[in-house]
Structures are given as C-alpha cells and as structure tokens.
Amino acid sequence: MKIGILGAGISGLSIGKLLSEFYDIEILEKANLHGGIARTKTVNNVTYHVTGGHCFNSKYPDVLDFVFNKIMPYDQWHKISRNSVIRFKGHEISYPIEFAIRQIYNFDKHLAISIVKDFLNANDDNSYANLEDWFRKKFGNTLAEEYFIPYNQKIWDKCPKDMDPSWVSDKLPIPNLDSFFHALIDSAKDMMPHSEFYYPNTNNQNSFLDKLAEGLNIKYNIDVMSVKFDAEMKKWIINNEFYYDLIITTLPLNEIPNFIFNCPDSILKAASELKYNKVTTMLWETKPTTRTWSYFPDSDTLFHRQIHIGSFFKPSKNYTITEAVGVRSYDEMVENGKKDSFLITPIDYHVSNHAYVVFNDNYKQNKDLILQYLKSIGIYSVGRFAEWEYYNMDVCIKKAIDLKQEIINILEQENGKLF
C-alpha cells in the first residue's frame, strides 16, 4: 500500500509520520523545505515566524504523547507562561480584556461600569446570527463595540456582521458570572491550554519540524498540478508521474479542486468563494519586555498584534514581530513601527500567501460541499487549509492522529490487513 501526501507542512508531516509505521509513504512538497507556515526564518542569527507565532501545548493527551514521546522529548523544550496585554485607548491592560475591568476603571470609570452592566444584562440564548451577534450575546454591547468588533474587523479585514461565528468558541476564553466577578475583586488569569506553552530549547521551531520530517520520504519542489484516478489501474496519479493507492491532501481547499480531473463546476465554484487572508510581518529589534503578545484593537496603528518572539527564547532576547493583515509594503510597516518607541530597528520583512481562513457567511456551506466531494471520490483532507478551519498546530496534529486511525480501520476492513 503506497500512500501519497500532498504538502509537507505540520499536518502533512504529522500524518506521514503516523502512517509510515504501517505503509509506504511519499510526501510531495511544493517548496524546497518542509514545515509550511509553521517554518521559521533566521536573519542575523535571529529566528522568527514569518506567518503567525507558532507555539505548542495541547489539551489532547494523545497529542502530548505523540510529540513528547515519539518526536521530540520533553526535556528538549522549555515552558513559557503566556504574558499577553492589550493596548486599549492609550493604556496597557491585561489579556483577556474581560478580566481587566479593574484596570479600565482606573482610567475610565464610566466605561468600566458600562462593561459590567452590559455583561450582566447580556442575553445569551445560544443562537447567533453572525459573529457580531455572538460577541454581543457573550460579552454585552459595550465590550463588543469597544473591543471585540473593532479588533476582529481589523484582524479579518471583514465586518463581523458578515462572518460565521461557529469557529470562535475554542479561540477565546469565555467568562461565566463566577469568573467575571472574581476578576472584579481579585486577579484572574487566562486558563486556556495555551496560557502556558512549550518552545524548543534551540529557540527555533524548525527543530521540531525537522524531527517530524526525519526519516520520511519527501520529494521537494513538486508543484501539484493534476490529480486523477485511473480506474483500470486503481491508482491515483499526480502530475502524470507519481502513482499511489491512496492520497491525502493538506493543500488549500480553494486550490485542490482546480487540479482534479473532471471536477464538477459546482465544486470549482464553491472553491472560488472560499476566502483567506495574507499577513505581512516585520521582525524588529526592541526594548526589553517580558510580554509574549500585545494586541492592538485601536485604529491608530496598522498592526493588530506584536508577537514578542524574543520572550519565547531561553534566555530571552529583545526581538518582536509586528503583524498586519493583507499585503503591506516595507515602508508602511516601518512607518507604523516608528509610532511605537518600543520598536527600535527593523530587521526583516515578509508577506505570506495563505495565513488565515476567513469565515465569511457562506464559508461553511462551501467548505462542507468540497469536503463531501473529496470524500466521495476517496481523497482524504487534513489540516488548517485542507479543512478550511482556524486550527492551531496542536489541533493539526490531533486531526492527523484521528485520520491515521480512520484510514487504518477502513483499510483493515477492506483488505483484512494493514499492508
């Protein structure tokens, strides 16, 4: 049994590693390196994430077991406590914002009182028309209008009223009445899984990616252009060159239908309607900080966040990544950076391709249609863009673990054996 995997990002490497114990695995990768958007870049002996800030922790025991016991031992990582802040109306307050009401009260009493009043009066009936509606029902009108709506407008470059809310619940800490009141009278902390995270002792995420890739048969510089199934041979054929009994795609869901022979027009149309954002990042030398992330909801800066990558390092260093949605010029990034005295010298600049899925109001319908089609013809999909979801690194690994078991079960039923 030969299995072809399209793409050598975190998802492709994970499913490849998991299945290589049982099957002949070959991975086709467009770039000349593995790792996808999780891969880091080193400039002037400083390593940084060109797309997002990828760190590792997980609420899934099987993911922790896979990473620490099968890929890279626990003692090759160091643990970091998340220390995130929000630059809000000219002040630095704690993240998440709903636990920072006492701090807001210190500079705007009326706003703090309005936030509390609206939070207590919010009517969450578990029915949401859109993302804006979700924010209003979860946090109240004031917090929605002053923070969540403008920040999400900024990071998605789309009005939250035109976005689907189904993705958001696992991405934000959502307070109940007890935790909200506790934060009013005492300190409260973000207790989501990534409130603490692990980073390689090498201070380079590529160390983990290289361990994942170790021993795998990866063919680089292979740009997938055609995918077809030969019914007579019972083989999948990629680019009229590579032959497989089964294929798994990690390629973006808006692209893969265009490569499939005789793909229906309805699927091609659905793929064309899927939207995503690119991001522009810039690495800076900075003043010292103990922060890990800073968020910027206000419109006075282009950036929506700073990723203090130097705080991920051990020992820490004075480097930060600024991130802005869309394609921004080098000069734009520098000029906006000059507004912040914390940022000293720009070091590197990058514009991504796919970075974040946009959850427009018809994304779920289109996504489901394409995934159902791929499943019907025998193509498996796994990963952030292959499933068109906002997956963190650990969820990509979890999806790969689950897919491995699904494939083994199906092939055992069909053939009565693994090989």
CORFEN-V417805 format. One record per residue. N is the residue number from 1. RES is the residue in one small letter. PHI is phi in whole degrees, -180 to 180 (999 if undefined). OMEGA is omega in whole degrees, -180 to 180 (NA if undefined). NEAR is the number of other C-alpha atoms within 10 Angstrom. Layout:
n=N res=RES phi=PHI omega=OMEGA near=NEAR
n=N res=RES phi=PHI omega=OMEGA near=NEAR
This chain:
n=1 res=m phi=999 omega=178 near=12
n=2 res=k phi=-110 omega=-178 near=16
n=3 res=i phi=-113 omega=176 near=20
n=4 res=g phi=-101 omega=179 near=23
n=5 res=i phi=-117 omega=-178 near=26
n=6 res=l phi=-96 omega=179 near=25
n=7 res=g phi=108 omega=-179 near=30
n=8 res=a phi=-116 omega=170 near=29
n=9 res=g phi=-82 omega=-177 near=23
n=10 res=i phi=-59 omega=-178 near=27
n=11 res=s phi=-73 omega=180 near=32
n=12 res=g phi=-64 omega=178 near=32
n=13 res=l phi=-66 omega=-178 near=27
n=14 res=s phi=-66 omega=-179 near=26
n=15 res=i phi=-68 omega=176 near=27
n=16 res=g phi=-63 omega=180 near=28
n=17 res=k phi=-63 omega=-176 near=24
n=18 res=l phi=-66 omega=-177 near=21
n=19 res=l phi=-88 omega=-176 near=19
n=20 res=s phi=-66 omega=177 near=17
n=21 res=e phi=-70 omega=-173 near=9
n=22 res=f phi=-117 omega=-171 near=12
n=23 res=y phi=-134 omega=173 near=15
n=24 res=d phi=-81 omega=-174 near=16
n=25 res=i phi=-113 omega=172 near=23
n=26 res=e phi=-135 omega=-179 near=20
n=27 res=i phi=-113 omega=176 near=23
n=28 res=l phi=-103 omega=-176 near=23
n=29 res=e phi=-124 omega=-178 near=24
n=30 res=k phi=-67 omega=-176 near=16
n=31 res=a phi=-83 omega=178 near=15
n=32 res=n phi=-95 omega=178 near=9
n=33 res=l phi=-141 omega=175 near=15
n=34 res=h phi=-92 omega=175 near=26
n=35 res=g phi=120 omega=179 near=23
n=36 res=g phi=58 omega=-176 near=19
n=37 res=i phi=-74 omega=177 near=18
n=38 res=a phi=-82 omega=-175 near=20
n=39 res=r phi=-72 omega=179 near=23
n=40 res=t phi=-98 omega=179 near=22
n=41 res=k phi=-128 omega=180 near=15
n=42 res=t phi=-110 omega=179 near=12
n=43 res=v phi=-132 omega=-180 near=11
n=44 res=n phi=53 omega=179 near=7
n=45 res=n phi=68 omega=175 near=7
n=46 res=v phi=-115 omega=-179 near=17
n=47 res=t phi=-104 omega=-178 near=21
n=48 res=y phi=-143 omega=179 near=27
n=49 res=h phi=-89 omega=-178 near=24
n=50 res=v phi=-81 omega=178 near=26
n=51 res=t phi=-134 omega=179 near=24
n=52 res=g phi=79 omega=179 near=22
n=53 res=g phi=-125 omega=-170 near=19
n=54 res=h phi=-88 omega=177 near=20
n=55 res=c phi=-133 omega=-173 near=19
n=56 res=f phi=-128 omega=160 near=19
n=57 res=n phi=-164 omega=-179 near=20
n=58 res=s phi=-160 omega=172 near=20
n=59 res=k phi=-88 omega=-177 near=12
n=60 res=y phi=-98 omega=-179 near=13
n=61 res=p phi=-59 omega=-178 near=9
n=62 res=d phi=-70 omega=176 near=13
n=63 res=v phi=-71 omega=179 near=20
n=64 res=l phi=-61 omega=179 near=18
n=65 res=d phi=-63 omega=180 near=13
n=66 res=f phi=-61 omega=-175 near=17
n=67 res=v phi=-70 omega=-173 near=20
n=68 res=f phi=-83 omega=-176 near=14
n=69 res=n phi=-104 omega=-177 near=11
n=70 res=k phi=-121 omega=-175 near=13
n=71 res=i phi=-114 omega=-175 near=18
n=72 res=m phi=-141 omega=-173 near=18
n=73 res=p phi=-57 omega=-177 near=14
n=74 res=y phi=-53 omega=-176 near=15
n=75 res=d phi=-74 omega=175 near=9
n=76 res=q phi=-97 omega=177 near=14
n=77 res=w phi=-123 omega=168 near=19
n=78 res=h phi=-122 omega=-176 near=16
n=79 res=k phi=-98 omega=-179 near=16
n=80 res=i phi=-126 omega=173 near=18
n=81 res=s phi=-86 omega=179 near=14
n=82 res=r phi=-64 omega=179 near=19
n=83 res=n phi=-131 omega=-173 near=18
n=84 res=s phi=-105 omega=179 near=20
n=85 res=v phi=-136 omega=177 near=22
n=86 res=i phi=-122 omega=172 near=22
n=87 res=r phi=-87 omega=-170 near=16
n=88 res=f phi=-126 omega=178 near=17
n=89 res=k phi=53 omega=176 near=16
n=90 res=g phi=82 omega=-179 near=9
n=91 res=h phi=-127 omega=176 near=11
n=92 res=e phi=-99 omega=-179 near=16
n=93 res=i phi=-125 omega=-176 near=21
n=94 res=s phi=-72 omega=170 near=21
n=95 res=y phi=-105 omega=0 near=21
n=96 res=p phi=-79 omega=-171 near=17
n=97 res=i phi=-63 omega=-178 near=17
n=98 res=e phi=-68 omega=175 near=22
n=99 res=f phi=-100 omega=-177 near=24
n=100 res=a phi=-116 omega=-175 near=22
n=101 res=i phi=-64 omega=178 near=22
n=102 res=r phi=-62 omega=179 near=19
n=103 res=q phi=-68 omega=178 near=17
n=104 res=i phi=-63 omega=180 near=23
n=105 res=y phi=-59 omega=-178 near=14
n=106 res=n phi=-66 omega=180 near=9
n=107 res=f phi=-120 omega=177 near=13
n=108 res=d phi=-155 omega=-175 near=13
n=109 res=k phi=-62 omega=-177 near=14
n=110 res=h phi=-65 omega=179 near=10
n=111 res=l phi=-65 omega=-179 near=16
n=112 res=a phi=-62 omega=180 near=19
n=113 res=i phi=-65 omega=179 near=16
n=114 res=s phi=-64 omega=178 near=15
n=115 res=i phi=-62 omega=-179 near=23
n=116 res=v phi=-64 omega=-179 near=20
n=117 res=k phi=-60 omega=-177 near=14
n=118 res=d phi=-71 omega=178 near=18
n=119 res=f phi=-63 omega=-178 near=24
n=120 res=l phi=-69 omega=-178 near=15
n=121 res=n phi=-96 omega=-179 near=13
n=122 res=a phi=-63 omega=-178 near=16
n=123 res=n phi=-106 omega=-179 near=13
n=124 res=d phi=-91 omega=-178 near=15
n=125 res=d phi=-98 omega=179 near=9
n=126 res=n phi=64 omega=176 near=8
n=127 res=s phi=-128 omega=-171 near=9
n=128 res=y phi=-128 omega=-179 near=16
n=129 res=a phi=-74 omega=-177 near=13
n=130 res=n phi=-167 omega=-177 near=17
n=131 res=l phi=-66 omega=178 near=25
n=132 res=e phi=-60 omega=179 near=24
n=133 res=d phi=-61 omega=178 near=21
n=134 res=w phi=-62 omega=179 near=24
n=135 res=f phi=-62 omega=-178 near=24
n=136 res=r phi=-64 omega=-177 near=22
n=137 res=k phi=-77 omega=180 near=21
n=138 res=k phi=-84 omega=-170 near=21
n=139 res=f phi=-121 omega=-176 near=25
n=140 res=g phi=90 omega=-174 near=23
n=141 res=n phi=-65 omega=-175 near=22
n=142 res=t phi=-65 omega=-180 near=20
n=143 res=l phi=-65 omega=177 near=22
n=144 res=a phi=-62 omega=-175 near=22
n=145 res=e phi=-76 omega=-176 near=15
n=146 res=e phi=-86 omega=-176 near=16
n=147 res=y phi=-132 omega=-168 near=18
n=148 res=f phi=-65 omega=-179 near=21
n=149 res=i phi=-68 omega=179 near=21
n=150 res=p phi=-65 omega=180 near=18
n=151 res=y phi=-67 omega=-179 near=21
n=152 res=n phi=-73 omega=171 near=18
n=153 res=q phi=-60 omega=-177 near=16
n=154 res=k phi=-72 omega=-174 near=21
n=155 res=i phi=-80 omega=179 near=21
n=156 res=w phi=-104 omega=-176 near=21
n=157 res=d phi=54 omega=-177 near=14
n=158 res=k phi=-156 omega=180 near=14
n=159 res=c phi=-67 omega=179 near=15
n=160 res=p phi=-57 omega=177 near=25
n=161 res=k phi=-67 omega=-179 near=17
n=162 res=d phi=-105 omega=-177 near=15
n=163 res=m phi=-119 omega=177 near=22
n=164 res=d phi=-78 omega=-177 near=22
n=165 res=p phi=-93 omega=-169 near=20
n=166 res=s phi=-66 omega=-175 near=13
n=167 res=w phi=-86 omega=-159 near=12
n=168 res=v phi=-85 omega=-169 near=14
n=169 res=s phi=-61 omega=180 near=10
n=170 res=d phi=-87 omega=-176 near=11
n=171 res=k phi=-99 omega=-177 near=11
n=172 res=l phi=-124 omega=169 near=10
n=173 res=p phi=-71 omega=-176 near=18
n=174 res=i phi=-111 omega=-176 near=15
n=175 res=p phi=-77 omega=166 near=17
n=176 res=n phi=-97 omega=-177 near=13
n=177 res=l phi=-61 omega=-179 near=10
n=178 res=d phi=-63 omega=-178 near=8
n=179 res=s phi=-68 omega=179 near=15
n=180 res=f phi=-65 omega=179 near=19
n=181 res=f phi=-67 omega=178 near=14
n=182 res=h phi=-60 omega=179 near=13
n=183 res=a phi=-67 omega=179 near=18
n=184 res=l phi=-72 omega=-175 near=16
n=185 res=i phi=-109 omega=-178 near=10
n=186 res=d phi=-153 omega=179 near=10
n=187 res=s phi=-74 omega=176 near=10
n=188 res=a phi=-132 omega=-176 near=18
n=189 res=k phi=-127 omega=172 near=16
n=190 res=d phi=-68 omega=-178 near=19
n=191 res=m phi=-111 omega=176 near=9
n=192 res=m phi=-69 omega=-174 near=14
n=193 res=p phi=-53 omega=-177 near=13
n=194 res=h phi=-90 omega=172 near=17
n=195 res=s phi=-69 omega=166 near=14
n=196 res=e phi=-130 omega=-179 near=17
n=197 res=f phi=-148 omega=-178 near=18
n=198 res=y phi=-109 omega=177 near=18
n=199 res=y phi=-140 omega=-176 near=22
n=200 res=p phi=-60 omega=179 near=23
n=201 res=n phi=-64 omega=177 near=17
n=202 res=t phi=-74 omega=-174 near=15
n=203 res=n phi=61 omega=-178 near=20
n=204 res=n phi=-147 omega=-179 near=20
n=205 res=q phi=-62 omega=179 near=22
n=206 res=n phi=-62 omega=177 near=19
n=207 res=s phi=-60 omega=178 near=17
n=208 res=f phi=-70 omega=180 near=22
n=209 res=l phi=-62 omega=179 near=23
n=210 res=d phi=-66 omega=176 near=17
n=211 res=k phi=-64 omega=177 near=16
n=212 res=l phi=-62 omega=-176 near=26
n=213 res=a phi=-79 omega=-175 near=21
n=214 res=e phi=-57 omega=177 near=13
n=215 res=g phi=84 omega=-179 near=10
n=216 res=l phi=-87 omega=178 near=16
n=217 res=n phi=-88 omega=-178 near=15
n=218 res=i phi=-113 omega=175 near=22
n=219 res=k phi=-103 omega=-176 near=17
n=220 res=y phi=-90 omega=178 near=16
n=221 res=n phi=60 omega=177 near=12
n=222 res=i phi=-109 omega=180 near=17
n=223 res=d phi=-91 omega=-179 near=14
n=224 res=v phi=-65 omega=-178 near=16
n=225 res=m phi=-123 omega=180 near=13
n=226 res=s phi=-146 omega=179 near=16
n=227 res=v phi=-135 omega=178 near=20
n=228 res=k phi=-148 omega=-180 near=17
n=229 res=f phi=-110 omega=177 near=19
n=230 res=d phi=-95 omega=-175 near=10
n=231 res=a phi=-66 omega=-179 near=8
n=232 res=e phi=-70 omega=179 near=6
n=233 res=m phi=-81 omega=-173 near=10
n=234 res=k phi=57 omega=-180 near=12
n=235 res=k phi=-132 omega=167 near=17
n=236 res=w phi=-85 omega=-178 near=21
n=237 res=i phi=-122 omega=179 near=20
n=238 res=i phi=-108 omega=178 near=23
n=239 res=n phi=55 omega=-179 near=14
n=240 res=n phi=55 omega=-174 near=11
n=241 res=e phi=-136 omega=-174 near=7
n=242 res=f phi=-109 omega=-173 near=13
n=243 res=y phi=-117 omega=-178 near=20
n=244 res=y phi=-139 omega=174 near=19
n=245 res=d phi=-78 omega=-178 near=14
n=246 res=l phi=-151 omega=176 near=20
n=247 res=i phi=-128 omega=176 near=23
n=248 res=i phi=-124 omega=179 near=21
n=249 res=t phi=-107 omega=168 near=25
n=250 res=t phi=-114 omega=-179 near=24
n=251 res=l phi=-71 omega=180 near=25
n=252 res=p phi=-56 omega=-176 near=22
n=253 res=l phi=-66 omega=177 near=25
n=254 res=n phi=-82 omega=-178 near=23
n=255 res=e phi=-108 omega=-171 near=16
n=256 res=i phi=-56 omega=180 near=22
n=257 res=p phi=-60 omega=-179 near=25
n=258 res=n phi=-68 omega=-178 near=19
n=259 res=f phi=-97 omega=-173 near=15
n=260 res=i phi=-85 omega=-179 near=17
n=261 res=f phi=-62 omega=178 near=11
n=262 res=n phi=60 omega=177 near=10
n=263 res=c phi=-66 omega=-178 near=16
n=264 res=p phi=-60 omega=180 near=12
n=265 res=d phi=-60 omega=-179 near=11
n=266 res=s phi=-64 omega=179 near=12
n=267 res=i phi=-75 omega=177 near=20
n=268 res=l phi=-63 omega=178 near=18
n=269 res=k phi=-66 omega=179 near=14
n=270 res=a phi=-60 omega=179 near=20
n=271 res=a phi=-64 omega=-179 near=22
n=272 res=s phi=-68 omega=-178 near=15
n=273 res=e phi=-93 omega=175 near=14
n=274 res=l phi=-76 omega=-176 near=22
n=275 res=k phi=-118 omega=177 near=15
n=276 res=y phi=-145 omega=177 near=19
n=277 res=n phi=-109 omega=164 near=17
n=278 res=k phi=-92 omega=173 near=18
n=279 res=v phi=-132 omega=175 near=21
n=280 res=t phi=-111 omega=-180 near=25
n=281 res=t phi=-124 omega=174 near=27
n=282 res=m phi=-140 omega=176 near=23
n=283 res=l phi=-90 omega=-178 near=27
n=284 res=w phi=-127 omega=160 near=23
n=285 res=e phi=-82 omega=-172 near=19
n=286 res=t phi=-135 omega=167 near=19
n=287 res=k phi=-73 omega=180 near=14
n=288 res=p phi=-63 omega=174 near=16
n=289 res=t phi=-154 omega=172 near=15
n=290 res=t phi=-104 omega=180 near=15
n=291 res=r phi=-71 omega=173 near=19
n=292 res=t phi=-107 omega=175 near=20
n=293 res=w phi=-141 omega=169 near=21
n=294 res=s phi=-130 omega=-177 near=20
n=295 res=y phi=-113 omega=-173 near=19
n=296 res=f phi=-129 omega=179 near=23
n=297 res=p phi=-77 omega=-174 near=24
n=298 res=d phi=-73 omega=-175 near=19
n=299 res=s phi=-86 omega=-177 near=11
n=300 res=d phi=-79 omega=175 near=10
n=301 res=t phi=-135 omega=178 near=16
n=302 res=l phi=-69 omega=-174 near=20
n=303 res=f phi=-73 omega=172 near=22
n=304 res=h phi=-101 omega=174 near=20
n=305 res=r phi=-160 omega=169 near=23
n=306 res=q phi=-116 omega=177 near=24
n=307 res=i phi=-105 omega=-175 near=25
n=308 res=h phi=-84 omega=-172 near=29
n=309 res=i phi=-60 omega=178 near=25
n=310 res=g phi=-62 omega=178 near=25
n=311 res=s phi=-78 omega=175 near=23
n=312 res=f phi=-78 omega=-173 near=28
n=313 res=f phi=-84 omega=174 near=20
n=314 res=k phi=-134 omega=-2 near=16
n=315 res=p phi=-71 omega=-177 near=9
n=316 res=s phi=-70 omega=179 near=15
n=317 res=k phi=-135 omega=-174 near=19
n=318 res=n phi=-96 omega=179 near=18
n=319 res=y phi=-139 omega=-178 near=27
n=320 res=t phi=-142 omega=174 near=29
n=321 res=i phi=-104 omega=170 near=29
n=322 res=t phi=-98 omega=-175 near=27
n=323 res=e phi=-131 omega=177 near=26
n=324 res=a phi=-135 omega=-180 near=21
n=325 res=v phi=-74 omega=177 near=22
n=326 res=g phi=91 omega=180 near=19
n=327 res=v phi=-92 omega=180 near=15
n=328 res=r phi=-118 omega=-178 near=18
n=329 res=s phi=-77 omega=176 near=12
n=330 res=y phi=-56 omega=-178 near=16
n=331 res=d phi=-64 omega=177 near=9
n=332 res=e phi=-59 omega=-178 near=10
n=333 res=m phi=-65 omega=180 near=21
n=334 res=v phi=-67 omega=-178 near=17
n=335 res=e phi=-62 omega=177 near=12
n=336 res=n phi=-69 omega=177 near=15
n=337 res=g phi=-65 omega=-180 near=21
n=338 res=k phi=-65 omega=178 near=13
n=339 res=k phi=-72 omega=-175 near=11
n=340 res=d phi=-115 omega=-176 near=10
n=341 res=s phi=-66 omega=177 near=9
n=342 res=f phi=-66 omega=-179 near=15
n=343 res=l phi=-86 omega=-173 near=22
n=344 res=i phi=-104 omega=-173 near=16
n=345 res=t phi=-132 omega=175 near=15
n=346 res=p phi=-72 omega=-177 near=20
n=347 res=i phi=-114 omega=-177 near=15
n=348 res=d phi=-152 omega=-173 near=18
n=349 res=y phi=-142 omega=-178 near=18
n=350 res=h phi=-153 omega=172 near=18
n=351 res=v phi=-118 omega=-177 near=21
n=352 res=s phi=-83 omega=164 near=18
n=353 res=n phi=-97 omega=175 near=15
n=354 res=h phi=-65 omega=175 near=15
n=355 res=a phi=-128 omega=-177 near=20
n=356 res=y phi=-136 omega=172 near=23
n=357 res=v phi=-65 omega=173 near=21
n=358 res=v phi=-101 omega=-176 near=20
n=359 res=f phi=-92 omega=177 near=25
n=360 res=n phi=-69 omega=-166 near=22
n=361 res=d phi=-66 omega=178 near=17
n=362 res=n phi=-115 omega=-176 near=14
n=363 res=y phi=-64 omega=-176 near=21
n=364 res=k phi=-65 omega=179 near=16
n=365 res=q phi=-60 omega=-179 near=11
n=366 res=n phi=-68 omega=179 near=23
n=367 res=k phi=-59 omega=-178 near=21
n=368 res=d phi=-62 omega=180 near=14
n=369 res=l phi=-61 omega=-179 near=15
n=370 res=i phi=-68 omega=-179 near=23
n=371 res=l phi=-63 omega=178 near=18
n=372 res=q phi=-64 omega=178 near=14
n=373 res=y phi=-64 omega=-180 near=15
n=374 res=l phi=-60 omega=179 near=20
n=375 res=k phi=-63 omega=-177 near=11
n=376 res=s phi=-66 omega=179 near=10
n=377 res=i phi=-100 omega=174 near=9
n=378 res=g phi=93 omega=177 near=14
n=379 res=i phi=-102 omega=178 near=15
n=380 res=y phi=-93 omega=180 near=19
n=381 res=s phi=-122 omega=177 near=27
n=382 res=v phi=-151 omega=176 near=23
n=383 res=g phi=123 omega=-175 near=30
n=384 res=r phi=-55 omega=-176 near=24
n=385 res=f phi=-89 omega=176 near=23
n=386 res=a phi=-72 omega=175 near=22
n=387 res=e phi=-109 omega=178 near=23
n=388 res=w phi=55 omega=179 near=26
n=389 res=e phi=-136 omega=-179 near=18
n=390 res=y phi=-88 omega=-179 near=20
n=391 res=y phi=-89 omega=166 near=20
n=392 res=n phi=-76 omega=-177 near=18
n=393 res=m phi=-58 omega=-177 near=18
n=394 res=d phi=-69 omega=178 near=21
n=395 res=v phi=-71 omega=175 near=19
n=396 res=c phi=-59 omega=179 near=23
n=397 res=i phi=-66 omega=179 near=28
n=398 res=k phi=-60 omega=179 near=25
n=399 res=k phi=-63 omega=178 near=20
n=400 res=a phi=-68 omega=178 near=26
n=401 res=i phi=-61 omega=-180 near=20
n=402 res=d phi=-66 omega=-180 near=13
n=403 res=l phi=-67 omega=177 near=19
n=404 res=k phi=-54 omega=-178 near=17
n=405 res=q phi=-67 omega=178 near=13
n=406 res=e phi=-61 omega=-179 near=12
n=407 res=i phi=-65 omega=179 near=15
n=408 res=i phi=-60 omega=-179 near=17
n=409 res=n phi=-63 omega=-179 near=14
n=410 res=i phi=-65 omega=-178 near=12
n=411 res=l phi=-70 omega=176 near=15
n=412 res=e phi=-64 omega=179 near=13
n=413 res=q phi=-66 omega=-178 near=11
n=414 res=e phi=-76 omega=-171 near=10
n=415 res=n phi=-114 omega=-179 near=9
n=416 res=g phi=76 omega=179 near=10
n=417 res=k phi=-161 omega=-177 near=10
n=418 res=l phi=-80 omega=-171 near=15
n=419 res=f phi=-103 omega=NA near=12
